[in-house]
Amino acid sequence: MPTRDPAALALATSAAGYLLTLTALAITAIAAPTPARRREARTVLALLLNRRP
């Protein structure tokens, strides 16, 4: 039985977007062609995970 709760849908959409952002940044931090870009991606990833860069 599908649920039609707008708050649950908004939460699920937000969580999925956040996880996709973290995944994209993690891949960028690993596969970026230059060290500067890898460093920047790692810094942003650390900020999103509430850790010190």
Secondary structure, 3 states (H helix, E strand, C coil): CCCCCHHHHHHHHHHHHHHHHHHHHHHHHHHCCCHHHHHHHHHHHHHHCCCCC
